Amino acid sequence: MKVLFACGGTAGHINPALSIAAALRKRHPDAVIRFAGNPDGMEARLVPGAGFDFVPFRAMGIQRRLTPYNIYRNIKSVGLLATAGPRARKVIRAFEPDLVVGTGGYVSGPILLKAAQMGIPTATHEQNAFPGVTTKLLSRQVDKVLLAVEKAAEYLPAEARGKCVVTGNPVRPEIFTASREEAREKLRVPGEQVCILSFGGSLGAQRVNEAVADVMAWHTREGRIHHIHATGRYGVELLPRLLEERRVEWKGNPNLDIREYIDDMPDCLAAADLVICRAGASTLSELEAAGRASVLIPSPNVAENHQYHNAMVLQNADAAVVLEEKNLTGEALVKLVKELTGDPQRLARLGRNAREMAAPDAVERIVDEICALTEGK
């Protein structure tokens, strides 16, 4: 079996594809798997690092906000779009896959569209509660549309809904199995001290860092809370400055674990009682898998405000509390965190409800669905 994956742009598109590919290889050790993605994107590093073949395919989206730089980008995007069909055909013919799978990003569109036109079985996986433009366009063409949540089908064309299968989002198995006691010991979280985990993405979100600084200024006065926070790349210098402005003694403080990036997420989630974060699809799936209460701050700077729709699925299930960025202030976040950390029963309820939404067999269900497309070939 030869399978071509098309994905890119963000870890939220790439990591699900890598999880699916790994599960597929485990089930079919003789499967030949290749990825197509942007040569300058994260996928060019992550895919080979995971042990899969990678072929470059340039694709760019149209920027809606018109600045001189974005106009230049849009001209390049139109040029790439004009040649996307022939270039996609060349990639597909060079590999001759039995199946083509997309998990989002600008690369997915032309590759899956051309594969469908060539009569090759195709499937696309949508991680968000509100499908992206690529998924909406492809849903009429591909053989199967795999969804993280049932609500996503409501936003797709009526003729595509018969192809939809709800599978959930793939999640690393260690998120499900990490031990709270071992994680807290490893991270030096004392006894039953309340532990907060917060982050705003790999780049860092200024508004989140600012509000979190106020939360730290509040709880460090009492010393009852252990706080793990990832500043992101652009917050490495910002957060210490914010803490110093608030007269927080952060250097050497045993209750503050401040780092740029969280590379031990299974342990951090296992140790946490409350998580403050954005509402990307993969993040929410991990919160569900870990069964953690959360304050979700959807990024307003994403396509079609899809993080808001993701977050509301959890809030409507009483599995999280949503604080929109337009309402985000340090005072508002401190008030909310005070309420939640002061109510252990509510924290436990939010966590239980989140865990009930988890799909521990998501990756296996996805592999079942895509393998079924090749039966009889």
C-alpha positions as YAML, in Angstrom:
chain: A
units: angstrom
residues:
- id: 1
  name: MET
  ca: [0.00, 0.00, 0.00]
- id: 2
  name: LYS
  ca: [1.30, 3.45, -0.94]
- id: 3
  name: VAL
  ca: [-0.16, 6.44, 0.90]
- id: 4
  name: LEU
  ca: [0.47, 10.12, 0.22]
- id: 5
  name: PHE
  ca: [-0.26, 12.63, 2.99]
- id: 6
  name: ALA
  ca: [-0.73, 16.34, 2.20]
- id: 7
  name: CYS
  ca: [-0.56, 18.77, 5.09]
- id: 8
  name: GLY
  ca: [1.30, 21.77, 6.43]
- id: 9
  name: GLY
  ca: [1.40, 25.23, 7.85]
- id: 10
  name: THR
  ca: [0.88, 24.58, 11.54]
- id: 11
  name: ALA
  ca: [1.53, 21.79, 14.02]
- id: 12
  name: GLY
  ca: [-2.25, 21.43, 14.27]
- id: 13
  name: HIS
  ca: [-2.29, 20.14, 10.71]
- id: 14
  name: ILE
  ca: [1.02, 18.26, 10.74]
- id: 15
  name: ASN
  ca: [0.89, 16.34, 14.03]
- id: 16
  name: PRO
  ca: [-2.45, 14.62, 13.29]
- id: 17
  name: ALA
  ca: [-1.04, 13.44, 9.96]
- id: 18
  name: LEU
  ca: [2.09, 12.11, 11.67]
- id: 19
  name: SER
  ca: [-0.05, 10.26, 14.23]
- id: 20
  name: ILE
  ca: [-2.17, 8.71, 11.49]
- id: 21
  name: ALA
  ca: [0.90, 7.74, 9.47]
- id: 22
  name: ALA
  ca: [2.55, 6.12, 12.49]
- id: 23
  name: ALA
  ca: [-0.59, 4.10, 13.28]
- id: 24
  name: LEU
  ca: [-0.90, 3.10, 9.63]
- id: 25
  name: ARG
  ca: [2.72, 1.94, 9.54]
- id: 26
  name: LYS
  ca: [2.19, -0.05, 12.74]
- id: 27
  name: ARG
  ca: [-0.82, -1.82, 11.25]
- id: 28
  name: HIS
  ca: [0.74, -2.25, 7.81]
- id: 29
  name: PRO
  ca: [4.54, -2.43, 8.23]
- id: 30
  name: ASP
  ca: [4.96, -2.80, 4.46]
- id: 31
  name: ALA
  ca: [3.10, 0.45, 3.71]
- id: 32
  name: VAL
  ca: [5.09, 3.05, 1.78]
- id: 33
  name: ILE
  ca: [4.26, 6.50, 3.12]
- id: 34
  name: ARG
  ca: [5.21, 9.89, 1.73]
- id: 35
  name: PHE
  ca: [4.32, 13.45, 2.72]
- id: 36
  name: ALA
  ca: [3.87, 16.51, 0.51]
- id: 37
  name: GLY
  ca: [4.34, 19.91, 2.10]
- id: 38
  name: ASN
  ca: [5.88, 23.35, 1.85]
- id: 39
  name: PRO
  ca: [9.67, 23.21, 1.81]
- id: 40
  name: ASP
  ca: [9.84, 26.25, 4.10]
- id: 41
  name: GLY
  ca: [7.13, 25.10, 6.51]
- id: 42
  name: MET
  ca: [7.32, 23.26, 9.84]
- id: 43
  name: GLU
  ca: [6.48, 20.06, 7.97]
- id: 44
  name: ALA
  ca: [9.85, 20.10, 6.20]
- id: 45
  name: ARG
  ca: [11.48, 19.58, 9.61]
- id: 46
  name: LEU
  ca: [8.87, 17.55, 11.49]
- id: 47
  name: VAL
  ca: [8.12, 14.97, 8.80]
- id: 48
  name: PRO
  ca: [11.68, 13.76, 8.13]
- id: 49
  name: GLY
  ca: [12.29, 13.93, 11.87]
- id: 50
  name: ALA
  ca: [9.48, 11.41, 12.33]
- id: 51
  name: GLY
  ca: [11.05, 9.09, 9.78]
- id: 52
  name: PHE
  ca: [8.84, 9.69, 6.74]
- id: 53
  name: ASP
  ca: [9.74, 10.66, 3.19]
- id: 54
  name: PHE
  ca: [9.02, 14.27, 2.29]
- id: 55
  name: VAL
  ca: [8.47, 15.88, -1.12]
- id: 56
  name: PRO
  ca: [8.28, 19.68, -1.44]
- id: 57
  name: PHE
  ca: [5.15, 21.31, -2.81]
- id: 58
  name: ARG
  ca: [4.80, 25.08, -2.58]
- id: 59
  name: ALA
  ca: [1.40, 26.54, -1.78]
- id: 60
  name: MET
  ca: [0.32, 29.81, -0.17]
- id: 61
  name: GLY
  ca: [-2.98, 31.27, 0.90]
- id: 62
  name: ILE
  ca: [-4.53, 34.60, 0.04]
- id: 63
  name: GLN
  ca: [-4.08, 37.23, 2.76]
- id: 64
  name: ARG
  ca: [-7.28, 39.19, 3.39]
- id: 65
  name: ARG
  ca: [-5.61, 42.11, 5.15]
- id: 66
  name: LEU
  ca: [-4.08, 44.19, 2.39]
- id: 67
  name: THR
  ca: [-0.67, 45.56, 3.32]
- id: 68
  name: PRO
  ca: [2.21, 46.11, 0.85]
- id: 69
  name: TYR
  ca: [3.81, 42.87, 2.01]
- id: 70
  name: ASN
  ca: [0.52, 40.93, 1.84]
- id: 71
  name: ILE
  ca: [-0.15, 42.25, -1.67]
- id: 72
  name: TYR
  ca: [3.26, 40.90, -2.68]
- id: 73
  name: ARG
  ca: [2.43, 37.56, -1.03]
- id: 74
  name: ASN
  ca: [-0.93, 37.44, -2.79]
- id: 75
  name: ILE
  ca: [0.72, 37.90, -6.17]
- id: 76
  name: LYS
  ca: [2.98, 34.95, -5.39]
- id: 77
  name: SER
  ca: [-0.02, 32.95, -4.13]
- id: 78
  name: VAL
  ca: [-1.93, 33.50, -7.35]
- id: 79
  name: GLY
  ca: [1.09, 32.38, -9.35]
- id: 80
  name: LEU
  ca: [1.43, 29.21, -7.29]
- id: 81
  name: LEU
  ca: [-2.29, 28.55, -7.56]
- id: 82
  name: ALA
  ca: [-2.18, 28.87, -11.36]
- id: 83
  name: THR
  ca: [0.44, 26.10, -11.56]
- id: 84
  name: ALA
  ca: [-0.85, 23.97, -8.67]
- id: 85
  name: GLY
  ca: [-2.74, 21.46, -10.80]
- id: 86
  name: PRO
  ca: [0.16, 20.39, -13.06]
- id: 87
  name: ARG
  ca: [2.57, 20.39, -10.11]
- id: 88
  name: ALA
  ca: [0.21, 18.24, -8.03]
- id: 89
  name: ARG
  ca: [-0.18, 15.79, -10.92]
- id: 90
  name: LYS
  ca: [3.61, 15.52, -11.16]
- id: 91
  name: VAL
  ca: [3.94, 14.72, -7.43]
- id: 92
  name: ILE
  ca: [1.18, 12.13, -7.60]
- id: 93
  name: ARG
  ca: [2.45, 10.43, -10.76]
- id: 94
  name: ALA
  ca: [5.96, 10.22, -9.36]
- id: 95
  name: PHE
  ca: [4.66, 8.25, -6.34]
- id: 96
  name: GLU
  ca: [1.56, 6.50, -7.76]
- id: 97
  name: PRO
  ca: [-0.25, 6.28, -4.38]
- id: 98
  name: ASP
  ca: [-3.16, 3.96, -3.65]
- id: 99
  name: LEU
  ca: [-4.59, 6.56, -1.28]
- id: 100
  name: VAL
  ca: [-4.19, 10.30, -0.64]
- id: 101
  name: VAL
  ca: [-4.99, 11.79, 2.78]
- id: 102
  name: GLY
  ca: [-5.13, 15.48, 3.71]
- id: 103
  name: THR
  ca: [-5.17, 16.98, 7.19]
- id: 104
  name: GLY
  ca: [-5.36, 20.66, 6.29]
- id: 105
  name: GLY
  ca: [-3.17, 23.53, 5.24]
- id: 106
  name: TYR
  ca: [-2.79, 25.13, 1.83]
- id: 107
  name: VAL
  ca: [-0.97, 22.09, 0.42]
- id: 108
  name: SER
  ca: [-3.95, 19.79, 1.02]
- id: 109
  name: GLY
  ca: [-6.27, 21.52, -1.45]
- id: 110
  name: PRO
  ca: [-4.47, 21.09, -4.80]
- id: 111
  name: ILE
  ca: [-3.02, 17.67, -3.95]
- id: 112
  name: LEU
  ca: [-6.34, 16.10, -2.91]
- id: 113
  name: LEU
  ca: [-8.29, 17.81, -5.67]
- id: 114
  name: LYS
  ca: [-5.95, 16.47, -8.34]
- id: 115
  name: ALA
  ca: [-5.91, 12.99, -6.79]
- id: 116
  name: ALA
  ca: [-9.71, 12.91, -6.81]
- id: 117
  name: GLN
  ca: [-9.74, 13.99, -10.46]
- id: 118
  name: MET
  ca: [-7.30, 11.17, -11.24]
- id: 119
  name: GLY
  ca: [-9.61, 8.60, -9.63]
- id: 120
  name: ILE
  ca: [-7.40, 7.91, -6.60]
- id: 121
  name: PRO
  ca: [-9.23, 7.27, -3.28]
- id: 122
  name: THR
  ca: [-9.07, 10.37, -1.09]
- id: 123
  name: ALA
  ca: [-9.91, 11.38, 2.47]
- id: 124
  name: THR
  ca: [-9.57, 14.64, 4.37]
- id: 125
  name: HIS
  ca: [-9.51, 15.08, 8.15]
- id: 126
  name: GLU
  ca: [-10.86, 18.26, 9.73]
- id: 127
  name: GLN
  ca: [-9.61, 18.96, 13.26]
- id: 128
  name: ASN
  ca: [-11.82, 21.95, 14.04]
- id: 129
  name: ALA
  ca: [-15.46, 22.35, 15.02]
- id: 130
  name: PHE
  ca: [-15.79, 24.95, 12.26]
- id: 131
  name: PRO
  ca: [-14.31, 23.53, 9.02]
- id: 132
  name: GLY
  ca: [-11.73, 25.55, 7.15]
- id: 133
  name: VAL
  ca: [-12.08, 26.76, 3.58]
- id: 134
  name: THR
  ca: [-9.95, 23.88, 2.28]
- id: 135
  name: THR
  ca: [-12.22, 21.27, 3.86]
- id: 136
  name: LYS
  ca: [-15.35, 22.97, 2.57]
- id: 137
  name: LEU
  ca: [-13.99, 23.04, -0.97]
- id: 138
  name: LEU
  ca: [-12.68, 19.48, -0.88]
- id: 139
  name: SER
  ca: [-15.74, 17.95, 0.79]
- id: 140
  name: ARG
  ca: [-17.58, 17.68, -2.52]
- id: 141
  name: GLN
  ca: [-14.61, 16.00, -4.24]
- id: 142
  name: VAL
  ca: [-13.07, 13.57, -1.75]
- id: 143
  name: ASP
  ca: [-14.41, 10.11, -0.91]
- id: 144
  name: LYS
  ca: [-14.52, 10.62, 2.87]
- id: 145
  name: VAL
  ca: [-14.59, 13.59, 5.22]
- id: 146
  name: LEU
  ca: [-13.33, 12.65, 8.68]
- id: 147
  name: LEU
  ca: [-14.39, 15.02, 11.45]
- id: 148
  name: ALA
  ca: [-13.22, 15.69, 14.99]
- id: 149
  name: VAL
  ca: [-16.70, 16.66, 16.19]
- id: 150
  name: GLU
  ca: [-20.19, 16.05, 14.84]
- id: 151
  name: LYS
  ca: [-21.08, 19.74, 14.79]
- id: 152
  name: ALA
  ca: [-18.57, 20.38, 11.99]
- id: 153
  name: ALA
  ca: [-20.85, 18.58, 9.50]
- id: 154
  name: GLU
  ca: [-23.45, 21.36, 9.90]
- id: 155
  name: TYR
  ca: [-21.11, 23.81, 8.14]
- id: 156
  name: LEU
  ca: [-20.40, 21.60, 5.13]
- id: 157
  name: PRO
  ca: [-22.37, 21.48, 1.86]
- id: 158
  name: ALA
  ca: [-25.46, 19.28, 2.13]
- id: 159
  name: GLU
  ca: [-24.23, 16.93, -0.60]
- id: 160
  name: ALA
  ca: [-21.05, 16.24, 1.38]
- id: 161
  name: ARG
  ca: [-22.66, 15.23, 4.67]
- id: 162
  name: GLY
  ca: [-23.21, 11.64, 3.58]
- id: 163
  name: LYS
  ca: [-19.44, 11.25, 3.33]
- id: 164
  name: CYS
  ca: [-18.81, 12.48, 6.88]
- id: 165
  name: VAL
  ca: [-17.55, 10.19, 9.62]
- id: 166
  name: VAL
  ca: [-16.88, 11.47, 13.15]
- id: 167
  name: THR
  ca: [-13.58, 10.01, 14.33]
- id: 168
  name: GLY
  ca: [-12.21, 12.54, 16.80]
- id: 169
  name: ASN
  ca: [-8.70, 13.99, 16.71]
- id: 170
  name: PRO
  ca: [-5.59, 11.83, 17.06]
- id: 171
  name: VAL
  ca: [-3.89, 12.33, 20.43]
- id: 172
  name: ARG
  ca: [-0.53, 11.02, 21.63]
- id: 173
  name: PRO
  ca: [-1.22, 7.91, 23.78]
- id: 174
  name: GLU
  ca: [1.02, 9.17, 26.60]
- id: 175
  name: ILE
  ca: [-1.46, 12.03, 27.21]
- id: 176
  name: PHE
  ca: [-3.99, 9.39, 28.29]
- id: 177
  name: THR
  ca: [-1.57, 7.37, 30.41]
- id: 178
  name: ALA
  ca: [0.64, 9.95, 32.17]
- id: 179
  name: SER
  ca: [0.56, 9.56, 35.97]
- id: 180
  name: ARG
  ca: [-0.41, 12.61, 38.04]
- id: 181
  name: GLU
  ca: [1.73, 11.54, 40.99]
- id: 182
  name: GLU
  ca: [4.83, 10.81, 38.90]
- id: 183
  name: ALA
  ca: [4.38, 14.00, 36.88]
- id: 184
  name: ARG
  ca: [4.07, 16.19, 39.96]
- id: 185
  name: GLU
  ca: [7.15, 14.60, 41.49]
- id: 186
  name: LYS
  ca: [9.12, 15.10, 38.27]
- id: 187
  name: LEU
  ca: [8.01, 18.73, 37.98]
- id: 188
  name: ARG
  ca: [8.53, 19.39, 41.70]
- id: 189
  name: VAL
  ca: [4.95, 20.36, 42.42]
- id: 190
  name: PRO
  ca: [4.64, 20.08, 46.22]
- id: 191
  name: GLY
  ca: [2.06, 17.73, 47.71]
- id: 192
  name: GLU
  ca: [-1.48, 18.62, 46.78]
- id: 193
  name: GLN
  ca: [-0.65, 22.23, 45.92]
- id: 194
  name: VAL
  ca: [-2.90, 23.61, 43.18]
- id: 195
  name: CYS
  ca: [-1.05, 23.59, 39.86]
- id: 196
  name: ILE
  ca: [-1.85, 25.93, 36.97]
- id: 197
  name: LEU
  ca: [-0.52, 25.31, 33.47]
- id: 198
  name: SER
  ca: [-0.70, 28.18, 30.97]
- id: 199
  name: PHE
  ca: [0.54, 28.80, 27.45]
- id: 200
  name: GLY
  ca: [-0.37, 30.81, 24.37]
- id: 201
  name: GLY
  ca: [1.25, 28.85, 21.55]
- id: 202
  name: SER
  ca: [4.79, 28.34, 20.28]
- id: 203
  name: LEU
  ca: [5.18, 31.99, 19.24]
- id: 204
  name: GLY
  ca: [3.53, 33.34, 22.35]
- id: 205
  name: ALA
  ca: [0.48, 35.58, 22.65]
- id: 206
  name: GLN
  ca: [1.12, 39.03, 24.10]
- id: 207
  name: ARG
  ca: [-2.38, 39.43, 25.57]
- id: 208
  name: VAL
  ca: [-2.14, 36.02, 27.25]
- id: 209
  name: ASN
  ca: [1.33, 36.78, 28.66]
- id: 210
  name: GLU
  ca: [0.10, 40.11, 30.03]
- id: 211
  name: ALA
  ca: [-2.94, 38.59, 31.74]
- id: 212
  name: VAL
  ca: [-0.93, 35.65, 33.09]
- id: 213
  name: ALA
  ca: [1.57, 38.10, 34.60]
- id: 214
  name: ASP
  ca: [-1.32, 39.56, 36.61]
- id: 215
  name: VAL
  ca: [-2.37, 36.06, 37.71]
- id: 216
  name: MET
  ca: [1.19, 35.39, 38.92]
- id: 217
  name: ALA
  ca: [1.28, 38.73, 40.74]
- id: 218
  name: TRP
  ca: [-1.89, 37.65, 42.57]
- id: 219
  name: HIS
  ca: [-0.98, 34.12, 43.62]
- id: 220
  name: THR
  ca: [2.73, 34.60, 44.41]
- id: 221
  name: ARG
  ca: [1.73, 36.81, 47.34]
- id: 222
  name: GLU
  ca: [0.20, 33.79, 49.05]
- id: 223
  name: GLY
  ca: [2.40, 30.98, 47.69]
- id: 224
  name: ARG
  ca: [-0.42, 28.44, 47.49]
- id: 225
  name: ILE
  ca: [-0.23, 27.85, 43.72]
- id: 226
  name: HIS
  ca: [2.44, 26.25, 41.55]
- id: 227
  name: HIS
  ca: [2.40, 27.78, 38.07]
- id: 228
  name: ILE
  ca: [3.94, 26.36, 34.88]
- id: 229
  name: HIS
  ca: [3.90, 28.87, 32.02]
- id: 230
  name: ALA
  ca: [5.28, 28.83, 28.48]
- id: 231
  name: THR
  ca: [5.97, 32.33, 27.22]
- id: 232
  name: GLY
  ca: [6.40, 31.40, 23.54]
- id: 233
  name: ARG
  ca: [9.20, 32.78, 21.39]
- id: 234
  name: TYR
  ca: [8.04, 36.41, 21.54]
- id: 235
  name: GLY
  ca: [7.38, 36.32, 25.27]
- id: 236
  name: VAL
  ca: [10.81, 35.21, 26.48]
- id: 237
  name: GLU
  ca: [11.86, 38.78, 27.28]
- id: 238
  name: LEU
  ca: [8.36, 40.20, 27.68]
- id: 239
  name: LEU
  ca: [7.13, 38.13, 30.63]
- id: 240
  name: PRO
  ca: [10.11, 38.79, 32.95]
- id: 241
  name: ARG
  ca: [9.70, 42.50, 32.23]
- id: 242
  name: LEU
  ca: [5.98, 42.31, 33.03]
- id: 243
  name: LEU
  ca: [6.69, 40.47, 36.29]
- id: 244
  name: GLU
  ca: [9.30, 43.01, 37.33]
- id: 245
  name: GLU
  ca: [6.82, 45.82, 36.63]
- id: 246
  name: ARG
  ca: [4.43, 44.02, 38.99]
- id: 247
  name: ARG
  ca: [7.22, 43.54, 41.57]
- id: 248
  name: VAL
  ca: [7.04, 39.76, 41.38]
- id: 249
  name: GLU
  ca: [10.16, 37.95, 42.61]
- id: 250
  name: TRP
  ca: [10.27, 35.35, 39.86]
- id: 251
  name: LYS
  ca: [13.94, 34.34, 39.76]
- id: 252
  name: GLY
  ca: [14.44, 31.24, 41.89]
- id: 253
  name: ASN
  ca: [10.78, 31.19, 42.92]
- id: 254
  name: PRO
  ca: [9.98, 27.47, 43.48]
- id: 255
  name: ASN
  ca: [6.33, 28.09, 42.63]
- id: 256
  name: LEU
  ca: [7.04, 29.53, 39.18]
- id: 257
  name: ASP
  ca: [8.20, 27.31, 36.32]
- id: 258
  name: ILE
  ca: [8.64, 29.71, 33.39]
- id: 259
  name: ARG
  ca: [9.96, 28.44, 30.08]
- id: 260
  name: GLU
  ca: [9.73, 29.32, 26.38]
- id: 261
  name: TYR
  ca: [8.08, 26.11, 25.21]
- id: 262
  name: ILE
  ca: [6.51, 23.05, 26.79]
- id: 263
  name: ASP
  ca: [8.19, 19.94, 25.42]
- id: 264
  name: ASP
  ca: [6.84, 17.63, 28.16]
- id: 265
  name: MET
  ca: [3.13, 18.29, 27.67]
- id: 266
  name: PRO
  ca: [1.94, 14.86, 28.91]
- id: 267
  name: ASP
  ca: [3.59, 15.46, 32.29]
- id: 268
  name: CYS
  ca: [2.49, 19.09, 32.52]
- id: 269
  name: LEU
  ca: [-1.13, 18.21, 31.79]
- id: 270
  name: ALA
  ca: [-1.05, 15.31, 34.23]
- id: 271
  name: ALA
  ca: [0.27, 17.57, 37.00]
- id: 272
  name: ALA
  ca: [-2.13, 20.46, 36.35]
- id: 273
  name: ASP
  ca: [-5.44, 21.19, 38.07]
- id: 274
  name: LEU
  ca: [-6.31, 24.07, 35.72]
- id: 275
  name: VAL
  ca: [-5.08, 24.93, 32.24]
- id: 276
  name: ILE
  ca: [-5.19, 28.42, 30.67]
- id: 277
  name: CYS
  ca: [-4.63, 28.31, 26.93]
- id: 278
  name: ARG
  ca: [-5.76, 28.99, 23.37]
- id: 279
  name: ALA
  ca: [-8.37, 26.79, 21.70]
- id: 280
  name: GLY
  ca: [-6.56, 25.06, 18.86]
- id: 281
  name: ALA
  ca: [-8.08, 21.72, 17.94]
- id: 282
  name: SER
  ca: [-5.10, 19.59, 18.97]
- id: 283
  name: THR
  ca: [-4.79, 21.40, 22.31]
- id: 284
  name: LEU
  ca: [-8.46, 20.81, 23.11]
- id: 285
  name: SER
  ca: [-8.19, 17.13, 22.21]
- id: 286
  name: GLU
  ca: [-5.27, 16.83, 24.63]
- id: 287
  name: LEU
  ca: [-7.24, 18.60, 27.37]
- id: 288
  name: GLU
  ca: [-10.05, 16.10, 26.83]
- id: 289
  name: ALA
  ca: [-7.66, 13.15, 26.84]
- id: 290
  name: ALA
  ca: [-6.08, 14.33, 30.10]
- id: 291
  name: GLY
  ca: [-9.45, 15.26, 31.62]
- id: 292
  name: ARG
  ca: [-8.39, 18.75, 32.64]
- id: 293
  name: ALA
  ca: [-10.45, 21.81, 33.54]
- id: 294
  name: SER
  ca: [-9.52, 24.82, 31.44]
- id: 295
  name: VAL
  ca: [-9.96, 28.50, 30.77]
- id: 296
  name: LEU
  ca: [-9.97, 28.84, 26.99]
- id: 297
  name: ILE
  ca: [-8.93, 32.11, 25.33]
- id: 298
  name: PRO
  ca: [-9.66, 31.60, 21.60]
- id: 299
  name: SER
  ca: [-7.29, 33.38, 19.26]
- id: 300
  name: PRO
  ca: [-9.22, 35.95, 17.19]
- id: 301
  name: ASN
  ca: [-6.42, 35.95, 14.62]
- id: 302
  name: VAL
  ca: [-7.26, 32.65, 12.92]
- id: 303
  name: ALA
  ca: [-9.27, 31.83, 9.82]
- id: 304
  name: GLU
  ca: [-13.03, 32.13, 10.28]
- id: 305
  name: ASN
  ca: [-12.61, 32.47, 14.07]
- id: 306
  name: HIS
  ca: [-12.52, 28.67, 14.27]
- id: 307
  name: GLN
  ca: [-10.94, 28.61, 17.74]
- id: 308
  name: TYR
  ca: [-14.05, 30.26, 19.17]
- id: 309
  name: HIS
  ca: [-16.23, 27.51, 17.72]
- id: 310
  name: ASN
  ca: [-13.83, 24.88, 19.09]
- id: 311
  name: ALA
  ca: [-13.94, 26.41, 22.54]
- id: 312
  name: MET
  ca: [-17.72, 26.74, 22.65]
- id: 313
  name: VAL
  ca: [-18.12, 23.01, 22.07]
- id: 314
  name: LEU
  ca: [-16.38, 22.44, 25.40]
- id: 315
  name: GLN
  ca: [-18.11, 25.27, 27.26]
- id: 316
  name: ASN
  ca: [-21.52, 24.06, 26.09]
- id: 317
  name: ALA
  ca: [-20.65, 20.63, 27.53]
- id: 318
  name: ASP
  ca: [-19.63, 22.22, 30.87]
- id: 319
  name: ALA
  ca: [-16.07, 21.05, 30.19]
- id: 320
  name: ALA
  ca: [-14.32, 24.45, 30.06]
- id: 321
  name: VAL
  ca: [-14.84, 28.18, 30.60]
- id: 322
  name: VAL
  ca: [-14.39, 30.50, 27.63]
- id: 323
  name: LEU
  ca: [-12.91, 33.98, 28.05]
- id: 324
  name: GLU
  ca: [-12.83, 35.78, 24.71]
- id: 325
  name: GLU
  ca: [-9.81, 37.96, 24.03]
- id: 326
  name: LYS
  ca: [-12.01, 41.04, 23.62]
- id: 327
  name: ASN
  ca: [-12.93, 40.57, 27.29]
- id: 328
  name: LEU
  ca: [-9.46, 39.50, 28.43]
- id: 329
  name: THR
  ca: [-7.86, 41.66, 31.10]
- id: 330
  name: GLY
  ca: [-5.59, 40.73, 33.95]
- id: 331
  name: GLU
  ca: [-8.37, 41.58, 36.38]
- id: 332
  name: ALA
  ca: [-10.90, 39.36, 34.55]
- id: 333
  name: LEU
  ca: [-8.52, 36.40, 34.38]
- id: 334
  name: VAL
  ca: [-7.49, 36.72, 38.03]
- id: 335
  name: LYS
  ca: [-11.16, 36.81, 39.08]
- id: 336
  name: LEU
  ca: [-11.94, 33.69, 37.05]
- id: 337
  name: VAL
  ca: [-8.88, 31.77, 38.25]
- id: 338
  name: LYS
  ca: [-9.70, 32.69, 41.86]
- id: 339
  name: GLU
  ca: [-13.21, 31.31, 41.44]
- id: 340
  name: LEU
  ca: [-12.07, 28.09, 39.83]
- id: 341
  name: THR
  ca: [-9.13, 27.29, 42.09]
- id: 342
  name: GLY
  ca: [-11.33, 28.06, 45.10]
- id: 343
  name: ASP
  ca: [-13.90, 25.49, 43.98]
- id: 344
  name: PRO
  ca: [-12.26, 22.03, 43.72]
- id: 345
  name: GLN
  ca: [-15.60, 20.37, 42.99]
- id: 346
  name: ARG
  ca: [-16.16, 22.57, 39.93]
- id: 347
  name: LEU
  ca: [-12.62, 21.90, 38.71]
- id: 348
  name: ALA
  ca: [-13.22, 18.18, 39.05]
- id: 349
  name: ARG
  ca: [-16.56, 18.41, 37.22]
- id: 350
  name: LEU
  ca: [-15.07, 20.35, 34.32]
- id: 351
  name: GLY
  ca: [-12.27, 17.80, 34.07]
- id: 352
  name: ARG
  ca: [-14.65, 14.82, 34.14]
- id: 353
  name: ASN
  ca: [-16.83, 16.35, 31.46]
- id: 354
  name: ALA
  ca: [-13.78, 17.04, 29.31]
- id: 355
  name: ARG
  ca: [-12.61, 13.45, 29.66]
- id: 356
  name: GLU
  ca: [-16.03, 12.18, 28.56]
- id: 357
  name: MET
  ca: [-15.54, 14.05, 25.27]
- id: 358
  name: ALA
  ca: [-12.22, 12.34, 24.53]
- id: 359
  name: ALA
  ca: [-11.85, 9.88, 21.65]
- id: 360
  name: PRO
  ca: [-9.06, 7.52, 22.79]
- id: 361
  name: ASP
  ca: [-9.44, 5.36, 19.68]
- id: 362
  name: ALA
  ca: [-9.54, 8.28, 17.21]
- id: 363
  name: VAL
  ca: [-6.40, 7.36, 15.31]
- id: 364
  name: GLU
  ca: [-7.49, 3.73, 14.98]
- id: 365
  name: ARG
  ca: [-10.88, 4.83, 13.68]
- id: 366
  name: ILE
  ca: [-9.21, 7.10, 11.15]
- id: 367
  name: VAL
  ca: [-6.95, 4.28, 9.95]
- id: 368
  name: ASP
  ca: [-10.00, 1.99, 9.67]
- id: 369
  name: GLU
  ca: [-11.77, 4.54, 7.48]
- id: 370
  name: ILE
  ca: [-8.87, 5.31, 5.16]
- id: 371
  name: CYS
  ca: [-7.89, 1.66, 4.76]
- id: 372
  name: ALA
  ca: [-11.48, 0.82, 3.83]
- id: 373
  name: LEU
  ca: [-11.09, 3.11, 0.81]
- id: 374
  name: THR
  ca: [-8.43, 0.84, -0.65]
- id: 375
  name: GLU
  ca: [-10.35, -2.43, -0.19]
- id: 376
  name: GLY
  ca: [-10.78, -4.27, -3.47]
- id: 377
  name: LYS
  ca: [-8.01, -2.29, -5.17]
...
